[in-house]
Structures are given as structure tokens and as C-alpha cells.
């Protein structure tokens, strides 16, 4: 059985769970209980609790020898849902840690001139984590990927400089890149290396010089300005209203067929829903009108395939019968 420090485990013959804090020897680990007490427990009598982190079965999960891995690497991986790029409909993004270091990471994408953090957390040695899944039509909205990592081990280790990389990846970049097979993925993937040099160590530790000390002494104590209540504004920011009437989406549409109009409205809804899911919006009001009901049917069909959302007819007083309210949990 592969166990690592930080794993949540349950007991084979007893009720309860705990977290592995350290190794006593090859057969025993220390488990911290919810009450804070730490107890030694045989590895054979522990059962790992499933997490979203996926173990790499090709390597040992716990490296008991200090600093003996010379081929450590960190990758940003894009996995299409088909081995033939032209037939791909969706892409999955992963952070792949093929190193003996643990990571504290953040993953962000660029929205206009600002970056938006989509995921952050801890990633263990020799593990990968799923970051985001996007449809091919919306891949153009995920061109800049920013990854930041801090490296550490639960034992003696050589200090590594933090990782800060911004990758510019578009469909042209993918077409010029080679697809790679890997046992950890269902389909061939595009792998972009973020860090592969763990042996040439840059000097990270620094001593304070006279100038630094002088600057510290010059810092004056300051008080945090009192914040005004922003509760109402925050609630407003978490709600978005979108109008899918074609006249609101296009200046000229007289030459379009009903099918083309429906396709434009549906694509706009999918994009707005994806934006809401990515940016913490909790309520989405979709104004689709009454019409023949086809647009509302398309919207409901899409919502049924999305997890953690509920939907119902919006307020009749405000919208009549032509709107749907979506709550994102």
C-alpha cells in the first residue's frame, strides 16, 4: 500500500479517521486524530481515503531516501478527448508533479488584462491534479495560463526557488506540438514543461544587510482603514442577468435562419454560464423570451448536464414567463 504524509486514512478494525503526520519506521506511521492527539499505527491496518489527487502507479509514493531523485519535473498537461486533434471536442488541463517535492500551487487564467485564480491547493510528490475542463469552442478564452508553485518536503531537502510561469497556448501552439502517450491519461496529451532543474540550486537564503535593516526601521506603524459595509454590493456582484433576445446579441440578423439564430443564442448562453462558473457568480438570470420554447428547451438541456446548479422559472412579476433563474452552488 502506498501512503504519504498528509493522507487521510481510516482504520481497518476501528471507527474513525485521521491524517498521517510522519513515519516512525517502514511498518508504522503516526496518525493525528480530530482531537489533535497523535498515535502510532501499523500501516497494514490503515485504509487510504479517496481524494482528488491521483497517485502515479509507476513510482514510489514516498521517497524515504533524501535527495536521490535527479529526474524531477513539473508539467502543465492538456488532454484532448480524442487521439485525433481534429475530432477533439473538449480539453482537460492538469498540473503533473513528476517530482519528489510537495507543491503549494495556484493556477490562474488571464481575463482581459487581469488574471483570475481558478484553483489552488497542495499537490503531493508524484501526483497529478485536474485543473479545468473546457469545450473546444471556448479554448480561445484560455490562452494565458499562470502557474505558481512553492516546493517543500516533509524531511530534509535542498531549497528550491519558487516557480512562476505564464504559458501562452493557443490552437496554433497545439498544432505545432507533439502528442505524447502516457499511462496516466486516457488519450495522448500535450505536455509543457514548467521546471526540470532540481539539481542546480540557486541561492535562495539571503541575509539582511545594513540597507535592509535601515528600511525596516523606517517603516511606521499604520492602522488598517475601516471598511464600509459591502454586503449589498457583494450580493449584487454575485448575480448576473443576460438577455438572449437576438436583437440584444446582434445589430443585423434579418438574413439569419431560425436555426442559425438559435445556435447563436445557445452558444452565448454556454459562454455566459461558463463565465459564471469560473468567476464565483451565484445567481444567473437568463432572459430567453417565450417564443416557440426551443431556446428554453436548449438551456434546460445544457443545465441538466452541469453539476451543482439548480434552476426554475424566474420571478413572473419581473420577467413574465420568459426567464429562467439559475443558482450555482
C-alpha positions in Angstrom: 0.0 0.0 0.0 1.3 3.5 -0.9 0.8 6.1 1.8 2.2 9.6 2.1 2.4 12.3 4.8 -0.8 14.3 4.7 -3.0 11.4 3.5 -6.4 11.0 5.2 -6.8 7.4 6.4 -9.5 5.3 8.2 -8.8 2.3 10.5 -9.3 -1.2 9.3 -10.7 -2.6 12.6 -11.9 0.6 14.3 -14.2 3.5 13.6 -12.6 6.9 12.9 -10.3 8.7 10.6 -7.1 10.7 10.9 -4.2 12.2 9.0 -0.7 10.8 8.6 1.8 13.2 10.1 5.1 11.3 9.9 6.7 7.9 9.6 8.0 6.0 12.6 9.6 3.2 10.5 8.7 1.2 7.4 5.8 -0.5 9.1 4.4 2.2 11.4 3.1 5.8 10.9 1.9 8.4 13.3 -1.8 9.4 12.7 -3.2 12.7 14.0 -6.8 12.4 15.2 -9.5 15.1 15.1 -8.9 15.9 18.7 -5.3 16.7 18.0 -3.7 13.6 19.5 -1.1 11.7 17.5 -0.9 8.0 17.8 1.4 5.3 16.2 -0.5 2.9 13.9 0.6 -0.1 11.7 0.5 0.7 8.0 -1.2 -2.7 7.3 -4.2 -1.7 9.4 -4.9 1.6 7.6 -7.1 2.3 4.6 -6.5 5.5 2.5 -9.5 7.7 2.0 -10.1 8.7 -1.7 -9.1 12.3 -2.6 -9.0 14.2 -5.9 -5.2 13.7 -6.0 -4.2 10.7 -8.2 -1.2 8.6 -7.4 1.3 7.8 -10.1 1.5 4.0 -10.1 4.9 3.9 -11.8 6.8 5.4 -8.9 7.1 5.0 -5.2 4.8 7.4 -3.5 7.1 8.0 -0.5 10.7 8.6 -1.2 12.5 7.5 2.0 16.0 8.4 0.7 16.8 12.1 1.0 17.6 13.9 -2.3 18.3 10.9 -4.5 15.9 11.8 -7.4 17.7 13.5 -10.2 14.9 13.5 -12.9 12.3 15.6 -11.1 10.0 17.6 -13.5 6.8 19.6 -13.3 4.4 19.8 -16.3 1.3 21.6 -17.5 -0.7 19.0 -19.4 -3.5 19.4 -21.9 -5.5 16.3 -22.7 -7.9 16.3 -25.7 -10.9 13.9 -25.5 -9.7 12.2 -28.7 -6.4 11.0 -30.1 -7.1 12.7 -33.4 -6.9 16.5 -32.7 -9.4 17.4 -35.4 -12.0 15.3 -33.7 -11.5 16.6 -30.2 -14.5 18.4 -28.6 -13.0 19.2 -25.2 -9.7 19.7 -23.4 -8.8 18.9 -19.8 -6.0 20.8 -18.1 -3.7 19.1 -15.4 -0.8 20.0 -13.2 1.5 17.0 -13.2 4.1 16.8 -10.4 6.6 14.2 -11.5 9.0 15.2 -8.7 9.8 14.1 -5.2 8.7 17.6 -3.9 5.3 18.6 -2.5 3.8 21.7 -4.1 1.7 24.6 -2.9 0.3 25.8 -6.1 -2.1 28.4 -7.7 -3.5 28.2 -11.3 -4.8 31.3 -12.9 -6.0 32.3 -16.4 -6.0 35.8 -18.0 -9.3 37.6 -18.3 -8.6 40.8 -20.4 -5.7 42.5 -18.6 -6.2 40.7 -15.2 -5.6 37.1 -14.0 -8.3 35.1 -12.3 -7.3 32.3 -9.9 -9.3 29.2 -10.8 -7.7 26.6 -8.5 -5.1 26.5 -5.7 -4.0 24.0 -3.0 -1.5 21.3 -2.2 -0.1 18.6 -4.6 1.9 15.7 -3.3 5.0 14.1 -4.8 4.4 12.1 -8.0 0.8 13.2 -8.3 -1.4 15.0 -10.8 -4.4 17.2 -10.3 -7.3 18.1 -12.6 -7.5 21.9 -13.1 -10.2 22.7 -15.6 -12.2 21.2 -18.5 -13.2 23.5 -21.4 -15.0 22.9 -24.7 -13.0 23.4 -27.9 -15.2 26.3 -28.9 -14.1 28.2 -25.7 -10.4 27.2 -25.8 -9.7 30.7 -27.2 -10.7 32.1 -23.8 -7.9 30.1 -22.1 -4.8 31.4 -23.9 -2.7 32.5 -20.9 -2.1 30.0 -18.1 -0.2 31.2 -15.0 1.2 28.6 -12.6 2.9 29.4 -9.3 4.5 26.8 -7.1 6.4 26.6 -3.8 8.4 23.5 -3.2 8.9 21.6 0.1 9.4 18.1 1.6 8.4 16.6 4.9 12.1 15.8 5.5 15.5 17.4 4.9 15.7 18.9 1.4 17.5 21.4 -0.7 15.7 24.7 -1.1 14.2 25.4 -4.5 13.3 28.7 -6.0 9.6 29.3 -6.4 8.1 28.6 -9.8 6.4 31.3 -11.7 5.4 30.6 -15.3 2.9 32.2 -17.7 2.2 29.9 -20.7 0.8 31.3 -23.9 -1.0 28.4 -25.6 -3.4 28.7 -28.5 -4.6 26.2 -31.1 -1.7 27.1 -33.3 0.7 26.2 -30.5 -1.1 22.8 -30.1 -0.9 22.1 -33.8 2.9 22.7 -33.7 3.3 20.5 -30.6 3.7 16.7 -30.5 1.1 14.5 -28.8 2.6 12.1 -26.2 1.3 8.9 -24.8 1.3 8.4 -21.0 -0.2 5.7 -18.8 -1.7 8.3 -16.5 -4.0 9.7 -19.3 -6.8 8.1 -21.4 -5.7 10.0 -24.6 -2.5 11.4 -26.0 -1.6 14.7 -24.4 0.3 17.9 -24.9 2.9 18.4 -22.1 4.6 21.7 -21.4 7.5 21.6 -19.0 7.5 24.1 -16.2 10.5 23.0 -14.2 13.1 20.2 -14.7 16.2 21.5 -13.0 16.2 20.5 -9.3 19.9 19.8 -9.1 21.4 23.2 -9.8 20.3 25.0 -6.8 20.1 28.8 -6.8 20.9 30.5 -3.6 17.5 31.4 -2.0 18.6 32.2 1.5 19.6 35.9 2.0 20.9 37.8 4.9 19.7 41.3 5.9 22.3 43.9 5.1 22.6 47.4 6.6 20.4 48.9 4.0 17.6 46.4 4.6 17.7 47.0 8.4 17.5 50.7 7.8 14.4 50.3 5.6 12.8 48.1 8.3 13.4 50.7 11.0 11.8 53.4 8.8 8.5 51.6 8.5 5.9 53.4 10.6 3.0 51.7 12.3 -0.2 52.2 10.4 -3.8 51.4 11.1 -6.0 49.5 8.6 -8.7 51.9 7.3 -12.1 50.9 8.4 -14.1 49.2 5.7 -17.6 50.2 4.8 -20.2 47.6 4.6 -20.2 46.0 1.2 -22.7 43.2 1.9 -25.3 44.6 -0.5 -22.8 45.3 -3.2 -21.3 41.8 -2.8 -24.7 40.2 -3.3 -25.2 42.3 -6.4 -21.8 41.3 -7.8 -22.7 37.6 -7.4 -25.8 38.0 -9.6 -25.7 38.4 -13.3 -28.6 39.0 -15.8 -28.2 38.1 -19.5 -30.7 38.8 -22.3 -30.6 36.2 -25.1 -33.0 38.0 -27.5 -31.2 38.1 -30.8 -31.6 41.9 -31.1 -29.5 42.2 -28.0 -26.8 40.0 -29.4 -26.5 41.2 -33.0 -27.1 44.5 -34.8 -28.2 42.8 -38.0 -29.9 39.4 -38.1 -32.6 39.6 -40.8 -30.6 37.3 -43.1 -30.3 34.5 -40.5 -32.5 31.4 -40.4 -34.3 30.4 -37.2 -31.7 27.6 -36.7 -28.8 30.0 -37.0 -30.4 32.4 -34.5 -30.9 29.5 -32.0 -27.3 28.4 -32.4 -26.0 31.9 -31.7 -28.3 32.3 -28.6 -27.3 28.8 -27.3 -23.5 29.5 -27.8 -23.9 32.8 -25.9 -25.7 31.1 -23.1 -22.9 28.4 -22.8 -20.2 31.1 -22.7 -22.1 33.1 -20.0 -22.7 30.0 -17.9 -19.0 29.0 -18.1 -18.0 32.6 -17.1 -20.4 32.4 -14.1 -19.0 29.0 -13.0 -15.4 30.2 -13.3 -15.9 33.6 -11.5 -17.9 32.7 -8.4 -21.2 34.1 -9.7 -24.0 32.5 -7.6 -27.2 33.6 -9.5 -27.7 33.8 -13.2 -31.0 35.3 -14.7 -31.4 34.2 -18.3 -34.0 36.1 -20.3 -34.9 33.9 -23.3 -38.5 35.0 -24.0 -41.5 32.8 -24.6 -41.5 32.2 -28.4 -41.8 28.6 -29.5 -40.0 27.3 -26.4 -37.0 25.9 -28.3 -34.4 28.2 -26.7 -35.7 27.4 -23.2 -35.5 23.7 -24.0 -31.9 24.0 -25.2 -31.0 25.9 -22.0 -32.6 23.3 -19.8 -30.9 20.5 -21.7 -27.5 22.2 -21.1 -28.2 22.8 -17.4 -29.1 19.2 -16.8 -25.6 18.2 -17.8 -24.0 20.6 -15.3 -23.3 19.6 -11.7 -24.1 21.8 -8.7 -26.7 24.0 -10.3 -30.5 24.3 -9.7 -32.9 26.2 -12.0 -36.5 27.2 -12.2 -38.7 29.9 -13.7 -37.7 33.4 -12.7 -40.0 35.9 -11.0 -43.2 36.3 -13.1 -43.5 39.8 -11.6 -40.1 40.9 -13.0 -39.8 38.8 -16.2 -43.2 37.3 -17.0 -42.9 33.7 -18.4 -39.7 34.4 -20.4 -36.8 33.9 -18.0 -35.1 31.2 -16.1 -33.2 31.7 -12.7 -30.1 29.6 -12.2 -28.5 29.1 -8.8 -24.8 27.9 -8.7 -23.8 26.1 -5.5 
